[in-house]
């Protein structure tokens, strides 16, 4: 994992536009290289096989948790922030190998603010890079 590449603040719906660049072991979104994604959403599933699904209103992402994160009881309806490695899987929903997960449920304004944060990051940082790429 190349930690010099920033974790992009994204909505799961944007992951449909991501392309894999195997020669650089990275992903690209409109010319922006990344390996990690930062998403926020509501946990909508907690199967016995340790699969969690995150829904941010634009799509669903599967979360792959390490043993440390699985020790905590993650409940459906919990609003969380996740950062982790993004993996493209053809024919399946996107997956994030979670490096960090935080329960943001005690902060009810976080969900509304998240959309503004993603929009701001896009306008200030991503859009100019994408426009230069195209």
C-alpha positions as CSV (number, residue, x, y, z in Angstrom):
1,X,0.0,0.0,0.0
2,X,1.4,3.4,-1.1
3,X,0.5,5.8,1.7
4,X,1.7,8.7,-0.5
5,X,-1.5,8.3,-2.4
6,X,-4.4,10.1,-0.6
7,X,-7.5,8.3,0.4
8,X,-10.2,9.8,-1.7
9,X,-13.4,11.0,-0.1
10,X,-16.1,9.3,-2.2
11,X,-19.7,8.3,-2.5
12,X,-20.1,4.6,-3.3
13,X,-21.9,5.5,-6.5
14,X,-18.6,7.1,-7.8
15,X,-16.9,3.8,-7.5
16,X,-18.6,2.7,-10.7
17,X,-16.3,5.1,-12.6
18,X,-13.1,3.8,-11.0
19,X,-10.6,1.9,-13.3
20,X,-7.8,-0.4,-12.1
21,X,-4.3,0.3,-13.2
22,X,-2.5,-3.0,-12.5
23,X,0.9,-1.7,-13.6
24,X,0.9,0.8,-10.7
25,X,-1.1,-1.4,-8.2
26,X,-3.6,1.5,-8.0
27,X,-7.0,2.7,-9.1
28,X,-7.8,5.8,-11.1
29,X,-10.9,8.1,-11.0
30,X,-10.6,10.5,-13.9
31,X,-6.9,10.4,-13.8
32,X,-6.5,10.6,-10.0
33,X,-4.5,7.7,-8.7
34,X,-5.5,6.2,-5.4
35,X,-5.5,2.9,-3.5
36,X,-7.7,3.8,-0.5
37,X,-11.2,5.2,-0.3
38,X,-12.9,7.1,2.5
39,X,-16.6,6.6,2.7
40,X,-19.4,7.1,5.3
41,X,-22.7,5.4,5.5
42,X,-25.1,3.2,7.3
43,X,-24.4,-0.5,8.0
44,X,-27.2,-2.4,6.4
45,X,-26.1,-6.0,7.0
46,X,-24.1,-8.0,9.5
47,X,-24.0,-11.6,8.4
48,X,-22.5,-14.4,10.5
49,X,-19.7,-14.7,8.0
50,X,-18.4,-11.3,9.0
51,X,-19.6,-9.5,6.0
52,X,-20.8,-5.9,6.5
53,X,-22.5,-3.9,3.9
54,X,-22.3,-0.1,3.9
55,X,-25.1,2.0,2.2
56,X,-24.4,5.7,1.7
57,X,-27.6,6.4,-0.3
58,X,-25.7,6.2,-3.7
59,X,-24.8,2.5,-3.6
60,X,-23.7,-0.4,-1.4
61,X,-20.1,-1.4,-0.6
62,X,-18.9,-4.6,1.1
63,X,-16.6,-4.1,4.1
64,X,-13.9,-6.6,4.8
65,X,-12.9,-6.3,8.4
66,X,-9.7,-7.6,10.1
67,X,-9.9,-9.7,13.3
68,X,-9.4,-6.6,15.4
69,X,-12.4,-4.8,14.0
70,X,-14.5,-8.0,14.1
71,X,-14.2,-8.0,17.9
72,X,-16.6,-5.1,18.1
73,X,-20.3,-5.7,17.6
74,X,-21.3,-3.7,14.6
75,X,-25.1,-3.3,14.5
76,X,-27.4,-2.6,11.6
77,X,-28.3,1.1,11.4
78,X,-25.0,2.3,12.8
79,X,-23.6,5.3,10.9
80,X,-19.8,4.8,10.3
81,X,-16.8,6.3,8.6
82,X,-14.5,3.8,6.9
83,X,-11.1,4.2,5.2
84,X,-9.5,1.3,3.5
85,X,-8.1,-0.3,0.4
86,X,-10.5,-0.4,-2.5
87,X,-10.8,-3.5,-4.6
88,X,-12.6,-3.8,-8.0
89,X,-14.5,-7.0,-8.3
90,X,-16.2,-7.7,-11.6
91,X,-19.7,-8.9,-11.3
92,X,-19.9,-8.2,-7.6
93,X,-20.4,-5.2,-5.4
94,X,-17.2,-3.1,-4.6
95,X,-15.2,-4.0,-1.5
96,X,-13.2,-2.0,1.0
97,X,-10.6,-3.7,3.1
98,X,-11.0,-1.6,6.2
99,X,-8.0,0.1,7.8
100,X,-10.1,2.4,10.0
101,X,-13.8,2.3,11.0
102,X,-15.4,4.8,13.4
103,X,-18.9,4.8,14.8
104,X,-20.3,8.3,14.1
105,X,-23.8,7.6,15.3
106,X,-23.4,9.8,18.4
107,X,-22.9,12.7,16.0
108,X,-26.2,13.0,14.0
109,X,-25.1,15.9,11.9
110,X,-22.2,13.8,10.4
111,X,-24.4,12.3,7.7
112,X,-25.6,15.6,6.3
113,X,-22.1,17.1,6.5
114,X,-20.6,14.1,4.7
115,X,-22.2,15.0,1.4
116,X,-20.9,18.5,1.7
117,X,-17.4,17.3,2.5
118,X,-17.4,15.0,-0.6
119,X,-18.7,17.9,-2.8
120,X,-16.1,20.3,-1.4
121,X,-13.3,17.8,-2.0
122,X,-14.5,17.2,-5.5
123,X,-14.7,20.9,-6.4
124,X,-11.5,22.0,-4.7
125,X,-9.2,19.0,-5.5
126,X,-10.6,16.3,-7.8
127,X,-12.4,18.3,-10.5
128,X,-9.3,20.4,-11.5
129,X,-7.3,17.2,-11.7
130,X,-9.9,15.5,-13.7
131,X,-10.3,18.4,-16.1
132,X,-6.5,18.5,-16.6
133,X,-6.6,14.8,-17.4
134,X,-9.4,15.1,-20.0
